[in-house]
Amino acid sequence: MKTLLYIFALIAATALSRAQEPMRTWTNQDGRTLEAKMLSADGVQATVMTADARVLNLQLDTLSNEDQAYVREKRGGSPGLRTAQAGPRKAEWIADGDAALKDAKDLKLPVLLLFTGSDWCPPCMRLEREVFEKEAFKEFANENLVLQIADFPRRRRLSQKQQAANQALAQKFGIRGYPTMVLLDAEGNKIDQFGYGGQDAARFVSMLEGKLN
């Protein structure tokens, strides 16, 4: 009986938290709109629910500037919204370069800028699997890094604005292959630039510590 009461209470609390976020109009950079309320968000996407209870993931870099600003504001701590910033800091990959640099300045942390071909480049996918998905890297990044991504996918389409921003970054740093990473200080100045040598997460973190110290 206590278990059933707990389940019902959890369902009610979840429903209440969802109700606290209003329905709003979302607009992508092609001008198409969607009526939905936001359920959660991180540095890459917002999860929303439509009036007919469909749950969708919206890539932030495809949304209007107004919508991106709304997500950033709500991630700051709206009650009932599951955010990546609730509790201890959780580092998330940020595609918006201005937002990444602002976080770096506010937190006084360096930026790890990743140039990748996330859906077609084998070394990039290995780096993701062997390093970025591991707890050793996540724990280090949570305390020591702002994570920025410049992705060059082939199977999904970024907004024209994001493509242009990524290309500009690639030209700025002379990127000739993937994955390439650039360490920046909190002011955006380059500390180092390097590729992936096949390290596991522990060795990769040790390498980063050496570059930052």
C-alpha positions in Angstrom: 0.0 0.0 0.0 2.8 2.4 0.9 4.4 1.6 -2.4 1.3 2.5 -4.3 0.9 5.8 -2.4 4.5 6.7 -3.2 4.0 6.0 -6.9 0.8 8.1 -7.0 2.6 10.9 -5.2 5.5 10.8 -7.7 3.1 10.9 -10.6 1.2 13.8 -9.1 4.5 15.7 -8.4 5.7 15.1 -12.0 2.4 16.4 -13.4 2.5 19.5 -11.2 6.1 20.3 -12.2 5.2 20.0 -15.9 2.2 22.2 -15.3 4.4 25.0 -14.0 5.9 25.5 -17.4 3.5 27.3 -19.8 2.7 26.4 -23.3 4.5 28.7 -25.7 5.3 29.1 -29.4 8.7 27.8 -30.5 10.2 29.0 -33.7 13.1 27.5 -35.7 15.4 29.5 -37.9 13.4 28.6 -41.0 10.3 30.2 -39.5 8.3 27.1 -38.6 6.5 27.1 -35.3 5.4 24.6 -32.6 3.2 25.0 -29.6 4.7 23.2 -26.6 5.9 23.5 -23.0 9.5 22.8 -22.0 10.1 19.8 -19.7 13.9 19.9 -19.5 17.0 21.4 -21.1 20.7 21.1 -21.4 23.4 22.9 -23.4 22.5 21.1 -26.6 18.7 20.5 -26.7 15.4 21.3 -25.1 12.8 18.5 -24.4 9.2 19.8 -24.9 5.7 18.4 -24.7 2.9 19.4 -27.2 -0.7 19.8 -26.3 -1.4 16.2 -27.5 1.3 14.9 -25.2 4.0 14.3 -27.8 7.5 14.6 -26.3 10.1 16.1 -28.7 13.7 17.1 -28.5 14.6 20.5 -30.1 18.2 21.2 -31.0 19.1 24.6 -29.6 21.2 25.6 -32.6 18.1 25.3 -34.8 15.9 27.6 -32.7 15.4 31.3 -32.9 17.5 33.6 -30.8 14.5 34.4 -28.6 13.9 30.7 -27.9 17.6 30.1 -27.2 17.5 33.0 -24.7 14.4 31.5 -23.1 16.1 28.2 -22.6 19.2 29.8 -21.1 17.0 31.8 -18.7 15.0 28.8 -17.6 18.1 26.7 -17.1 19.0 29.3 -14.5 16.5 27.7 -12.0 12.8 27.7 -12.9 10.9 25.6 -10.2 9.7 22.3 -11.6 12.0 22.3 -14.6 14.6 19.6 -14.7 17.8 21.5 -15.7 21.4 20.5 -16.2 22.4 23.1 -13.6 20.3 21.8 -10.7 22.6 20.8 -7.8 26.3 20.4 -8.5 27.5 21.8 -11.8 27.2 19.5 -14.7 29.3 20.4 -17.7 27.4 20.1 -21.0 28.5 20.6 -24.6 27.6 24.1 -25.8 27.3 24.9 -29.5 26.9 28.7 -28.9 30.3 30.2 -28.8 29.2 33.4 -27.1 27.3 31.4 -24.4 30.4 29.2 -23.8 32.7 32.2 -23.4 30.2 33.9 -21.0 30.1 30.7 -18.9 34.0 30.6 -18.9 34.2 34.2 -17.7 31.5 33.8 -15.1 33.0 30.6 -13.8 36.6 31.5 -14.4 37.2 28.2 -16.1 39.0 27.3 -19.4 37.1 26.1 -22.5 37.7 22.8 -24.2 36.6 23.5 -27.8 36.0 20.3 -29.8 35.9 20.2 -33.6 34.2 16.9 -34.6 32.3 15.0 -37.2 30.0 13.4 -34.7 28.1 11.1 -37.0 30.6 10.0 -39.6 34.2 10.3 -38.2 35.5 7.0 -36.6 38.1 8.7 -34.3 35.6 11.3 -33.2 33.1 8.5 -32.2 35.9 6.7 -30.4 36.8 9.8 -28.5 33.2 10.2 -27.5 32.8 6.6 -26.5 36.2 6.1 -24.8 36.6 9.5 -23.1 33.7 11.9 -23.0 31.1 9.3 -21.9 33.3 8.1 -19.0 32.8 9.2 -15.5 36.5 10.1 -15.1 36.2 12.8 -17.8 32.7 14.0 -16.7 33.9 14.5 -13.1 36.9 16.4 -14.3 34.9 18.6 -16.7 32.2 19.3 -14.1 34.8 21.0 -11.9 37.4 22.3 -14.4 36.0 23.0 -17.9 33.5 24.7 -20.0 32.7 22.4 -23.0 32.1 23.9 -26.4 31.4 21.9 -29.6 31.8 22.8 -33.3 30.2 19.9 -35.1 30.4 19.1 -38.8 27.9 16.3 -39.2 26.9 14.7 -42.5 23.6 12.9 -41.5 21.9 15.7 -39.8 21.6 19.3 -40.8 22.6 22.2 -38.5 21.1 25.7 -38.9 22.8 27.9 -41.4 23.8 30.2 -38.6 25.5 27.4 -36.7 27.2 26.0 -39.8 28.6 29.5 -40.5 29.8 29.9 -36.9 31.5 26.5 -36.9 33.2 27.2 -40.2 34.4 30.5 -38.9 35.9 28.8 -35.8 37.6 26.1 -38.0 39.2 28.8 -40.2 40.3 30.8 -37.1 42.1 27.8 -35.6 43.3 26.3 -38.9 41.4 23.0 -38.4 42.5 20.4 -41.0 41.1 17.2 -39.5 38.8 15.7 -36.8 38.8 15.4 -33.9 40.8 18.5 -33.0 40.6 20.2 -29.7 41.6 23.7 -28.6 42.0 24.7 -25.0 41.1 28.4 -24.4 41.5 30.4 -21.2 38.5 32.2 -19.7 39.1 35.2 -22.0 39.1 33.1 -25.2 42.9 33.1 -25.7 44.4 29.8 -27.0 46.4 27.7 -24.5 47.0 24.7 -26.7 45.7 22.8 -29.7 45.8 19.0 -30.2 44.3 15.9 -31.6 43.2 12.5 -30.1 45.9 9.9 -29.6 43.6 7.1 -28.6 44.0 7.6 -24.8 41.5 6.2 -22.3 39.6 8.7 -20.1 42.1 8.6 -17.2 45.1 9.3 -19.5 43.1 12.0 -21.4 42.3 13.8 -18.1 45.9 13.5 -17.0 47.0 15.1 -20.3 44.5 18.0 -19.8 45.8 18.5 -16.3 49.3 18.9 -17.6 48.2 21.4 -20.3 46.3 23.5 -17.7 48.9 23.5 -15.0 
